[in-house]
Amino acid sequence: MADDLFKALADPTRRTILDELTEKSGQTLFEICSRLSMKHQLGISRQAVSQHLAVLEAAGLVETRREGRYKFHDLNTAPLRQITARWLVPDTSGPEKSTP
């Protein structure tokens, strides 16, 4: 799972999509495309955004739900917490000392 997560985060367009979902979760594909075009001046097709969302969903960073004919995309930060739990260990030794 970590490989999928890092692959998903490696692309700047996918990180921008995550930024947009952080700002407003529960967006449709149309809303995401509009925000990418208007706010970030990204000339990207709906199909390309859909493919990016599929990668993010495979990594567990985006969850989808259907309501009628609409599909909504929500941010899921749980995989990011798994990364921090893996490598960030609480420091109990006091202030960090730098070595020259």
PDB file as gemmi writes it, atoms N, CA and C in Angstrom:
CRYST1    1.000    1.000    1.000  90.00  90.00  90.00 P 1                      
ATOM      1  N   MET A   1       0.814  -1.190   0.000  1.00  0.00           N  
ATOM      2  CA  MET A   1       0.000   0.000   0.000  1.00  0.00           C  
ATOM      3  C   MET A   1       0.860   1.257   0.000  1.00  0.00           C  
ATOM      4  N   ALA A   2       1.993   1.258   0.670  1.00  0.00           N  
ATOM      5  CA  ALA A   2       2.847   2.444   0.736  1.00  0.00           C  
ATOM      6  C   ALA A   2       3.334   2.842  -0.650  1.00  0.00           C  
ATOM      7  N   ASP A   3       3.618   1.878  -1.519  1.00  0.00           N  
ATOM      8  CA  ASP A   3       4.067   2.206  -2.867  1.00  0.00           C  
ATOM      9  C   ASP A   3       2.996   2.974  -3.632  1.00  0.00           C  
ATOM     10  N   ASP A   4       1.743   2.535  -3.536  1.00  0.00           N  
ATOM     11  CA  ASP A   4       0.642   3.243  -4.189  1.00  0.00           C  
ATOM     12  C   ASP A   4       0.491   4.653  -3.635  1.00  0.00           C  
ATOM     13  N   LEU A   5       0.676   4.779  -2.343  1.00  0.00           N  
ATOM     14  CA  LEU A   5       0.544   6.073  -1.691  1.00  0.00           C  
ATOM     15  C   LEU A   5       1.619   7.051  -2.178  1.00  0.00           C  
ATOM     16  N   PHE A   6       2.860   6.596  -2.209  1.00  0.00           N  
ATOM     17  CA  PHE A   6       3.946   7.470  -2.658  1.00  0.00           C  
ATOM     18  C   PHE A   6       3.825   7.782  -4.146  1.00  0.00           C  
ATOM     19  N   LYS A   7       3.367   6.826  -4.924  1.00  0.00           N  
ATOM     20  CA  LYS A   7       3.146   7.070  -6.355  1.00  0.00           C  
ATOM     21  C   LYS A   7       2.074   8.139  -6.534  1.00  0.00           C  
ATOM     22  N   ALA A   8       1.016   8.040  -5.746  1.00  0.00           N  
ATOM     23  CA  ALA A   8      -0.072   9.018  -5.841  1.00  0.00           C  
ATOM     24  C   ALA A   8       0.399  10.410  -5.451  1.00  0.00           C  
ATOM     25  N   LEU A   9       1.216  10.502  -4.435  1.00  0.00           N  
ATOM     26  CA  LEU A   9       1.690  11.801  -3.953  1.00  0.00           C  
ATOM     27  C   LEU A   9       2.800  12.389  -4.813  1.00  0.00           C  
ATOM     28  N   ALA A  10       3.414  11.583  -5.651  1.00  0.00           N  
ATOM     29  CA  ALA A  10       4.550  12.043  -6.461  1.00  0.00           C  
ATOM     30  C   ALA A  10       4.144  13.027  -7.552  1.00  0.00           C  
ATOM     31  N   ASP A  11       2.910  12.980  -7.988  1.00  0.00           N  
ATOM     32  CA  ASP A  11       2.479  13.819  -9.105  1.00  0.00           C  
ATOM     33  C   ASP A  11       1.935  15.158  -8.597  1.00  0.00           C  
ATOM     34  N   PRO A  12       2.422  16.271  -9.137  1.00  0.00           N  
ATOM     35  CA  PRO A  12       1.954  17.585  -8.666  1.00  0.00           C  
ATOM     36  C   PRO A  12       0.467  17.842  -8.940  1.00  0.00           C  
ATOM     37  N   THR A  13      -0.067  17.314 -10.014  1.00  0.00           N  
ATOM     38  CA  THR A  13      -1.496  17.499 -10.295  1.00  0.00           C  
ATOM     39  C   THR A  13      -2.333  16.783  -9.254  1.00  0.00           C  
ATOM     40  N   ARG A  14      -1.921  15.585  -8.863  1.00  0.00           N  
ATOM     41  CA  ARG A  14      -2.664  14.849  -7.833  1.00  0.00           C  
ATOM     42  C   ARG A  14      -2.578  15.573  -6.485  1.00  0.00           C  
ATOM     43  N   ARG A  15      -1.416  16.161  -6.194  1.00  0.00           N  
ATOM     44  CA  ARG A  15      -1.307  16.923  -4.947  1.00  0.00           C  
ATOM     45  C   ARG A  15      -2.230  18.144  -4.986  1.00  0.00           C  
ATOM     46  N   THR A  16      -2.368  18.757  -6.145  1.00  0.00           N  
ATOM     47  CA  THR A  16      -3.278  19.891  -6.291  1.00  0.00           C  
ATOM     48  C   THR A  16      -4.721  19.444  -6.094  1.00  0.00           C  
ATOM     49  N   ILE A  17      -5.075  18.291  -6.629  1.00  0.00           N  
ATOM     50  CA  ILE A  17      -6.421  17.748  -6.419  1.00  0.00           C  
ATOM     51  C   ILE A  17      -6.670  17.517  -4.928  1.00  0.00           C  
ATOM     52  N   LEU A  18      -5.681  16.965  -4.236  1.00  0.00           N  
ATOM     53  CA  LEU A  18      -5.820  16.755  -2.790  1.00  0.00           C  
ATOM     54  C   LEU A  18      -5.977  18.085  -2.065  1.00  0.00           C  
ATOM     55  N   ASP A  19      -5.231  19.114  -2.493  1.00  0.00           N  
ATOM     56  CA  ASP A  19      -5.384  20.446  -1.898  1.00  0.00           C  
ATOM     57  C   ASP A  19      -6.813  20.938  -2.057  1.00  0.00           C  
ATOM     58  N   GLU A  20      -7.373  20.743  -3.240  1.00  0.00           N  
ATOM     59  CA  GLU A  20      -8.740  21.185  -3.493  1.00  0.00           C  
ATOM     60  C   GLU A  20      -9.744  20.401  -2.647  1.00  0.00           C  
ATOM     61  N   LEU A  21      -9.521  19.111  -2.478  1.00  0.00           N  
ATOM     62  CA  LEU A  21     -10.420  18.314  -1.644  1.00  0.00           C  
ATOM     63  C   LEU A  21     -10.258  18.646  -0.167  1.00  0.00           C  
ATOM     64  N   THR A  22      -9.067  19.121   0.219  1.00  0.00           N  
ATOM     65  CA  THR A  22      -8.869  19.578   1.592  1.00  0.00           C  
ATOM     66  C   THR A  22      -9.685  20.837   1.833  1.00  0.00           C  
ATOM     67  N   GLU A  23      -9.681  21.711   0.840  1.00  0.00           N  
ATOM     68  CA  GLU A  23     -10.426  22.965   0.945  1.00  0.00           C  
ATOM     69  C   GLU A  23     -11.936  22.727   0.933  1.00  0.00           C  
ATOM     70  N   LYS A  24     -12.385  21.801   0.082  1.00  0.00           N  
ATOM     71  CA  LYS A  24     -13.820  21.504  -0.023  1.00  0.00           C  
ATOM     72  C   LYS A  24     -13.986  20.037  -0.385  1.00  0.00           C  
ATOM     73  N   SER A  25     -14.320  19.238   0.598  1.00  0.00           N  
ATOM     74  CA  SER A  25     -14.518  17.812   0.360  1.00  0.00           C  
ATOM     75  C   SER A  25     -15.893  17.586  -0.249  1.00  0.00           C  
ATOM     76  N   GLY A  26     -16.074  16.442  -0.892  1.00  0.00           N  
ATOM     77  CA  GLY A  26     -17.370  16.087  -1.452  1.00  0.00           C  
ATOM     78  C   GLY A  26     -17.647  16.739  -2.789  1.00  0.00           C  
ATOM     79  N   GLN A  27     -16.639  16.863  -3.627  1.00  0.00           N  
ATOM     80  CA  GLN A  27     -16.807  17.487  -4.936  1.00  0.00           C  
ATOM     81  C   GLN A  27     -17.058  16.439  -6.015  1.00  0.00           C  
ATOM     82  N   THR A  28     -17.794  16.857  -7.017  1.00  0.00           N  
ATOM     83  CA  THR A  28     -17.992  16.014  -8.198  1.00  0.00           C  
ATOM     84  C   THR A  28     -16.804  16.212  -9.134  1.00  0.00           C  
ATOM     85  N   LEU A  29     -16.704  15.355 -10.142  1.00  0.00           N  
ATOM     86  CA  LEU A  29     -15.651  15.478 -11.146  1.00  0.00           C  
ATOM     87  C   LEU A  29     -15.729  16.844 -11.826  1.00  0.00           C  
ATOM     88  N   PHE A  30     -16.933  17.293 -12.138  1.00  0.00           N  
ATOM     89  CA  PHE A  30     -17.114  18.600 -12.777  1.00  0.00           C  
ATOM     90  C   PHE A  30     -16.562  19.722 -11.901  1.00  0.00           C  
ATOM     91  N   GLU A  31     -16.868  19.678 -10.598  1.00  0.00           N  
ATOM     92  CA  GLU A  31     -16.377  20.717  -9.687  1.00  0.00           C  
ATOM     93  C   GLU A  31     -14.857  20.711  -9.605  1.00  0.00           C  
ATOM     94  N   ILE A  32     -14.278  19.527  -9.508  1.00  0.00           N  
ATOM     95  CA  ILE A  32     -12.819  19.427  -9.424  1.00  0.00           C  
ATOM     96  C   ILE A  32     -12.178  19.985 -10.686  1.00  0.00           C  
ATOM     97  N   CYS A  33     -12.704  19.602 -11.845  1.00  0.00           N  
ATOM     98  CA  CYS A  33     -12.169  20.104 -13.119  1.00  0.00           C  
ATOM     99  C   CYS A  33     -12.275  21.624 -13.190  1.00  0.00           C  
ATOM    100  N   SER A  34     -13.391  22.153 -12.766  1.00  0.00           N  
ATOM    101  CA  SER A  34     -13.593  23.601 -12.793  1.00  0.00           C  
ATOM    102  C   SER A  34     -12.598  24.323 -11.896  1.00  0.00           C  
ATOM    103  N   ARG A  35     -12.402  23.802 -10.701  1.00  0.00           N  
ATOM    104  CA  ARG A  35     -11.465  24.439  -9.767  1.00  0.00           C  
ATOM    105  C   ARG A  35     -10.031  24.355 -10.284  1.00  0.00           C  
ATOM    106  N   LEU A  36      -9.665  23.231 -10.874  1.00  0.00           N  
ATOM    107  CA  LEU A  36      -8.309  23.100 -11.414  1.00  0.00           C  
ATOM    108  C   LEU A  36      -8.090  24.087 -12.554  1.00  0.00           C  
ATOM    109  N   SER A  37      -9.109  24.269 -13.368  1.00  0.00           N  
ATOM    110  CA  SER A  37      -9.013  25.177 -14.504  1.00  0.00           C  
ATOM    111  C   SER A  37      -8.991  26.635 -14.056  1.00  0.00           C  
ATOM    112  N   MET A  38      -9.908  27.005 -13.185  1.00  0.00           N  
ATOM    113  CA  MET A  38     -10.051  28.405 -12.800  1.00  0.00           C  
ATOM    114  C   MET A  38      -9.001  28.862 -11.792  1.00  0.00           C  
ATOM    115  N   LYS A  39      -8.749  28.080 -10.765  1.00  0.00           N  
ATOM    116  CA  LYS A  39      -7.825  28.491  -9.710  1.00  0.00           C  
ATOM    117  C   LYS A  39      -6.368  28.243 -10.050  1.00  0.00           C  
ATOM    118  N   HIS A  40      -6.112  27.161 -10.783  1.00  0.00           N  
ATOM    119  CA  HIS A  40      -4.719  26.736 -11.010  1.00  0.00           C  
ATOM    120  C   HIS A  40      -4.305  26.818 -12.477  1.00  0.00           C  
ATOM    121  N   GLN A  41      -5.214  27.256 -13.335  1.00  0.00           N  
ATOM    122  CA  GLN A  41      -4.948  27.399 -14.760  1.00  0.00           C  
ATOM    123  C   GLN A  41      -4.383  26.106 -15.374  1.00  0.00           C  
ATOM    124  N   LEU A  42      -4.903  24.984 -14.927  1.00  0.00           N  
ATOM    125  CA  LEU A  42      -4.479  23.695 -15.465  1.00  0.00           C  
ATOM    126  C   LEU A  42      -5.398  23.317 -16.616  1.00  0.00           C  
ATOM    127  N   GLY A  43      -4.853  23.224 -17.809  1.00  0.00           N  
ATOM    128  CA  GLY A  43      -5.625  22.795 -18.966  1.00  0.00           C  
ATOM    129  C   GLY A  43      -5.595  21.287 -19.065  1.00  0.00           C  
ATOM    130  N   ILE A  44      -6.434  20.639 -18.284  1.00  0.00           N  
ATOM    131  CA  ILE A  44      -6.416  19.182 -18.180  1.00  0.00           C  
ATOM    132  C   ILE A  44      -7.826  18.662 -18.486  1.00  0.00           C  
ATOM    133  N   SER A  45      -7.902  17.582 -19.222  1.00  0.00           N  
ATOM    134  CA  SER A  45      -9.200  17.041 -19.618  1.00  0.00           C  
ATOM    135  C   SER A  45      -9.895  16.350 -18.441  1.00  0.00           C  
ATOM    136  N   ARG A  46     -11.200  16.208 -18.584  1.00  0.00           N  
ATOM    137  CA  ARG A  46     -11.974  15.486 -17.559  1.00  0.00           C  
ATOM    138  C   ARG A  46     -11.475  14.056 -17.422  1.00  0.00           C  
ATOM    139  N   GLN A  47     -11.126  13.445 -18.550  1.00  0.00           N  
ATOM    140  CA  GLN A  47     -10.627  12.071 -18.518  1.00  0.00           C  
ATOM    141  C   GLN A  47      -9.318  11.985 -17.731  1.00  0.00           C  
ATOM    142  N   ALA A  48      -8.436  12.949 -17.919  1.00  0.00           N  
ATOM    143  CA  ALA A  48      -7.161  12.952 -17.188  1.00  0.00           C  
ATOM    144  C   ALA A  48      -7.397  13.144 -15.694  1.00  0.00           C  
ATOM    145  N   VAL A  49      -8.310  14.048 -15.326  1.00  0.00           N  
ATOM    146  CA  VAL A  49      -8.632  14.249 -13.912  1.00  0.00           C  
ATOM    147  C   VAL A  49      -9.234  12.972 -13.340  1.00  0.00           C  
ATOM    148  N   SER A  50     -10.088  12.319 -14.100  1.00  0.00           N  
ATOM    149  CA  SER A  50     -10.690  11.067 -13.664  1.00  0.00           C  
ATOM    150  C   SER A  50      -9.622   9.996 -13.416  1.00  0.00           C  
ATOM    151  N   GLN A  51      -8.623   9.944 -14.279  1.00  0.00           N  
ATOM    152  CA  GLN A  51      -7.529   8.982 -14.099  1.00  0.00           C  
ATOM    153  C   GLN A  51      -6.703   9.318 -12.853  1.00  0.00           C  
ATOM    154  N   HIS A  52      -6.457  10.599 -12.626  1.00  0.00           N  
ATOM    155  CA  HIS A  52      -5.742  11.005 -11.408  1.00  0.00           C  
ATOM    156  C   HIS A  52      -6.540  10.618 -10.164  1.00  0.00           C  
ATOM    157  N   LEU A  53      -7.848  10.836 -10.212  1.00  0.00           N  
ATOM    158  CA  LEU A  53      -8.698  10.465  -9.077  1.00  0.00           C  
ATOM    159  C   LEU A  53      -8.679   8.960  -8.837  1.00  0.00           C  
ATOM    160  N   ALA A  54      -8.597   8.172  -9.903  1.00  0.00           N  
ATOM    161  CA  ALA A  54      -8.534   6.714  -9.761  1.00  0.00           C  
ATOM    162  C   ALA A  54      -7.251   6.297  -9.047  1.00  0.00           C  
ATOM    163  N   VAL A  55      -6.143   6.952  -9.361  1.00  0.00           N  
ATOM    164  CA  VAL A  55      -4.876   6.660  -8.689  1.00  0.00           C  
ATOM    165  C   VAL A  55      -4.976   7.035  -7.213  1.00  0.00           C  
ATOM    166  N   LEU A  56      -5.560   8.205  -6.933  1.00  0.00           N  
ATOM    167  CA  LEU A  56      -5.724   8.643  -5.542  1.00  0.00           C  
ATOM    168  C   LEU A  56      -6.656   7.707  -4.770  1.00  0.00           C  
ATOM    169  N   GLU A  57      -7.684   7.219  -5.445  1.00  0.00           N  
ATOM    170  CA  GLU A  57      -8.614   6.282  -4.803  1.00  0.00           C  
ATOM    171  C   GLU A  57      -7.929   4.938  -4.535  1.00  0.00           C  
ATOM    172  N   ALA A  58      -7.119   4.470  -5.479  1.00  0.00           N  
ATOM    173  CA  ALA A  58      -6.398   3.205  -5.287  1.00  0.00           C  
ATOM    174  C   ALA A  58      -5.426   3.293  -4.108  1.00  0.00           C  
ATOM    175  N   ALA A  59      -4.887   4.491  -3.872  1.00  0.00           N  
ATOM    176  CA  ALA A  59      -3.965   4.704  -2.754  1.00  0.00           C  
ATOM    177  C   ALA A  59      -4.707   4.924  -1.439  1.00  0.00           C  
ATOM    178  N   GLY A  60      -6.023   5.032  -1.506  1.00  0.00           N  
ATOM    179  CA  GLY A  60      -6.815   5.230  -0.298  1.00  0.00           C  
ATOM    180  C   GLY A  60      -6.948   6.689   0.120  1.00  0.00           C  
ATOM    181  N   LEU A  61      -6.428   7.616  -0.687  1.00  0.00           N  
ATOM    182  CA  LEU A  61      -6.469   9.035  -0.321  1.00  0.00           C  
ATOM    183  C   LEU A  61      -7.801   9.698  -0.682  1.00  0.00           C  
ATOM    184  N   VAL A  62      -8.540   9.096  -1.581  1.00  0.00           N  
ATOM    185  CA  VAL A  62      -9.840   9.619  -1.985  1.00  0.00           C  
ATOM    186  C   VAL A  62     -10.859   8.496  -1.874  1.00  0.00           C  
ATOM    187  N   GLU A  63     -11.997   8.834  -1.285  1.00  0.00           N  
ATOM    188  CA  GLU A  63     -13.120   7.903  -1.214  1.00  0.00           C  
ATOM    189  C   GLU A  63     -14.262   8.497  -2.020  1.00  0.00           C  
ATOM    190  N   THR A  64     -15.038   7.634  -2.657  1.00  0.00           N  
ATOM    191  CA  THR A  64     -16.155   8.119  -3.463  1.00  0.00           C  
ATOM    192  C   THR A  64     -17.465   7.592  -2.905  1.00  0.00           C  
ATOM    193  N   ARG A  65     -18.503   8.358  -3.177  1.00  0.00           N  
ATOM    194  CA  ARG A  65     -19.855   7.940  -2.802  1.00  0.00           C  
ATOM    195  C   ARG A  65     -20.811   8.424  -3.879  1.00  0.00           C  
ATOM    196  N   ARG A  66     -21.811   7.630  -4.140  1.00  0.00           N  
ATOM    197  CA  ARG A  66     -22.807   7.982  -5.159  1.00  0.00           C  
ATOM    198  C   ARG A  66     -24.087   8.441  -4.479  1.00  0.00           C  
ATOM    199  N   GLU A  67     -24.625   9.512  -5.029  1.00  0.00           N  
ATOM    200  CA  GLU A  67     -25.940   9.997  -4.610  1.00  0.00           C  
ATOM    201  C   GLU A  67     -26.700  10.295  -5.889  1.00  0.00           C  
ATOM    202  N   GLY A  68     -27.632   9.421  -6.214  1.00  0.00           N  
ATOM    203  CA  GLY A  68     -28.351   9.562  -7.480  1.00  0.00           C  
ATOM    204  C   GLY A  68     -27.385   9.387  -8.635  1.00  0.00           C  
ATOM    205  N   ARG A  69     -27.384  10.362  -9.541  1.00  0.00           N  
ATOM    206  CA  ARG A  69     -26.476  10.241 -10.683  1.00  0.00           C  
ATOM    207  C   ARG A  69     -25.127  10.905 -10.444  1.00  0.00           C  
ATOM    208  N   TYR A  70     -24.911  11.428  -9.247  1.00  0.00           N  
ATOM    209  CA  TYR A  70     -23.673  12.137  -8.954  1.00  0.00           C  
ATOM    210  C   TYR A  70     -22.715  11.276  -8.139  1.00  0.00           C  
ATOM    211  N   LYS A  71     -21.450  11.437  -8.436  1.00  0.00           N  
ATOM    212  CA  LYS A  71     -20.390  10.747  -7.702  1.00  0.00           C  
ATOM    213  C   LYS A  71     -19.555  11.812  -7.004  1.00  0.00           C  
ATOM    214  N   PHE A  72     -19.473  11.716  -5.685  1.00  0.00           N  
ATOM    215  CA  PHE A  72     -18.759  12.695  -4.886  1.00  0.00           C  
ATOM    216  C   PHE A  72     -17.424  12.122  -4.414  1.00  0.00           C  
ATOM    217  N   HIS A  73     -16.423  12.984  -4.363  1.00  0.00           N  
ATOM    218  CA  HIS A  73     -15.070  12.591  -3.980  1.00  0.00           C  
ATOM    219  C   HIS A  73     -14.717  13.262  -2.656  1.00  0.00           C  
ATOM    220  N   ASP A  74     -14.291  12.458  -1.709  1.00  0.00           N  
ATOM    221  CA  ASP A  74     -13.930  12.947  -0.378  1.00  0.00           C  
ATOM    222  C   ASP A  74     -12.484  12.581  -0.069  1.00  0.00           C  
ATOM    223  N   LEU A  75     -11.816  13.470   0.633  1.00  0.00           N  
ATOM    224  CA  LEU A  75     -10.444  13.232   1.064  1.00  0.00           C  
ATOM    225  C   LEU A  75     -10.423  12.261   2.240  1.00  0.00           C  
ATOM    226  N   ASN A  76      -9.495  11.325   2.217  1.00  0.00           N  
ATOM    227  CA  ASN A  76      -9.284  10.395   3.326  1.00  0.00           C  
ATOM    228  C   ASN A  76      -7.833  10.536   3.764  1.00  0.00           C  
ATOM    229  N   THR A  77      -7.603  11.060   4.958  1.00  0.00           N  
ATOM    230  CA  THR A  77      -6.229  11.297   5.426  1.00  0.00           C  
ATOM    231  C   THR A  77      -5.638  10.125   6.208  1.00  0.00           C  
ATOM    232  N   ALA A  78      -6.387   9.065   6.381  1.00  0.00           N  
ATOM    233  CA  ALA A  78      -5.890   7.915   7.154  1.00  0.00           C  
ATOM    234  C   ALA A  78      -4.562   7.363   6.617  1.00  0.00           C  
ATOM    235  N   PRO A  79      -4.386   7.206   5.294  1.00  0.00           N  
ATOM    236  CA  PRO A  79      -3.099   6.702   4.808  1.00  0.00           C  
ATOM    237  C   PRO A  79      -1.923   7.615   5.162  1.00  0.00           C  
ATOM    238  N   LEU A  80      -2.170   8.912   5.231  1.00  0.00           N  
ATOM    239  CA  LEU A  80      -1.102   9.849   5.605  1.00  0.00           C  
ATOM    240  C   LEU A  80      -0.722   9.667   7.072  1.00  0.00           C  
ATOM    241  N   ARG A  81      -1.714   9.386   7.909  1.00  0.00           N  
ATOM    242  CA  ARG A  81      -1.420   9.135   9.327  1.00  0.00           C  
ATOM    243  C   ARG A  81      -0.596   7.865   9.489  1.00  0.00           C  
ATOM    244  N   GLN A  82      -0.823   6.872   8.607  1.00  0.00           N  
ATOM    245  CA  GLN A  82      -0.034   5.641   8.673  1.00  0.00           C  
ATOM    246  C   GLN A  82       1.435   5.926   8.380  1.00  0.00           C  
ATOM    247  N   ILE A  83       1.697   6.840   7.469  1.00  0.00           N  
ATOM    248  CA  ILE A  83       3.085   7.202   7.161  1.00  0.00           C  
ATOM    249  C   ILE A  83       3.737   7.855   8.371  1.00  0.00           C  
ATOM    250  N   THR A  84       3.044   8.807   8.978  1.00  0.00           N  
ATOM    251  CA  THR A  84       3.633   9.487  10.127  1.00  0.00           C  
ATOM    252  C   THR A  84       3.807   8.536  11.308  1.00  0.00           C  
ATOM    253  N   ALA A  85       2.884   7.613  11.477  1.00  0.00           N  
ATOM    254  CA  ALA A  85       3.019   6.647  12.575  1.00  0.00           C  
ATOM    255  C   ALA A  85       4.207   5.725  12.337  1.00  0.00           C  
ATOM    256  N   ARG A  86       4.521   5.488  11.078  1.00  0.00           N  
ATOM    257  CA  ARG A  86       5.613   4.577  10.753  1.00  0.00           C  
ATOM    258  C   ARG A  86       6.976   5.205  11.043  1.00  0.00           C  
ATOM    259  N   TRP A  87       7.142   6.490  10.693  1.00  0.00           N  
ATOM    260  CA  TRP A  87       8.481   7.073  10.781  1.00  0.00           C  
ATOM    261  C   TRP A  87       8.649   8.144  11.847  1.00  0.00           C  
ATOM    262  N   LEU A  88       7.588   8.797  12.254  1.00  0.00           N  
ATOM    263  CA  LEU A  88       7.733   9.822  13.276  1.00  0.00           C  
ATOM    264  C   LEU A  88       7.561   9.188  14.650  1.00  0.00           C  
ATOM    265  N   VAL A  89       8.666   9.062  15.348  1.00  0.00           N  
ATOM    266  CA  VAL A  89       8.667   8.467  16.677  1.00  0.00           C  
ATOM    267  C   VAL A  89       8.777   9.607  17.681  1.00  0.00           C  
ATOM    268  N   PRO A  90       7.963   9.611  18.729  1.00  0.00           N  
ATOM    269  CA  PRO A  90       8.052  10.686  19.715  1.00  0.00           C  
ATOM    270  C   PRO A  90       9.453  10.749  20.319  1.00  0.00           C  
ATOM    271  N   ASP A  91       9.988  11.944  20.377  1.00  0.00           N  
ATOM    272  CA  ASP A  91      11.331  12.154  20.914  1.00  0.00           C  
ATOM    273  C   ASP A  91      11.227  12.462  22.397  1.00  0.00           C  
ATOM    274  N   THR A  92      11.794  11.605  23.214  1.00  0.00           N  
ATOM    275  CA  THR A  92      11.743  11.800  24.656  1.00  0.00           C  
ATOM    276  C   THR A  92      13.084  12.234  25.217  1.00  0.00           C  
ATOM    277  N   SER A  93      14.060  12.476  24.342  1.00  0.00           N  
ATOM    278  CA  SER A  93      15.401  12.821  24.814  1.00  0.00           C  
ATOM    279  C   SER A  93      15.599  14.313  25.019  1.00  0.00           C  
ATOM    280  N   GLY A  94      14.613  15.123  24.716  1.00  0.00           N  
ATOM    281  CA  GLY A  94      14.756  16.568  24.875  1.00  0.00           C  
ATOM    282  C   GLY A  94      15.062  17.227  23.549  1.00  0.00           C  
ATOM    283  N   PRO A  95      15.596  18.447  23.585  1.00  0.00           N  
ATOM    284  CA  PRO A  95      15.890  19.169  22.350  1.00  0.00           C  
ATOM    285  C   PRO A  95      16.916  18.438  21.492  1.00  0.00           C  
ATOM    286  N   GLU A  96      16.693  18.510  20.206  1.00  0.00           N  
ATOM    287  CA  GLU A  96      17.589  17.850  19.246  1.00  0.00           C  
ATOM    288  C   GLU A  96      18.907  18.613  19.173  1.00  0.00           C  
ATOM    289  N   LYS A  97      20.000  17.876  19.189  1.00  0.00           N  
ATOM    290  CA  LYS A  97      21.314  18.476  19.084  1.00  0.00           C  
ATOM    291  C   LYS A  97      21.796  18.319  17.646  1.00  0.00           C  
ATOM    292  N   SER A  98      22.284  19.399  17.088  1.00  0.00           N  
ATOM    293  CA  SER A  98      22.821  19.296  15.726  1.00  0.00           C  
ATOM    294  C   SER A  98      24.308  19.019  15.802  1.00  0.00           C  
ATOM    295  N   THR A  99      24.756  18.231  14.848  1.00  0.00           N  
ATOM    296  CA  THR A  99      26.172  17.890  14.804  1.00  0.00           C  
ATOM    297  C   THR A  99      26.807  18.635  13.644  1.00  0.00           C  
ATOM    298  N   PRO A 100      28.019  19.191  13.866  1.00  0.00           N  
ATOM    299  CA  PRO A 100      28.676  19.941  12.785  1.00  0.00           C  
ATOM    300  C   PRO A 100      29.133  19.072  11.667  1.00  0.00           C  
TER     301      PRO A 100                                                      
END                                                                             
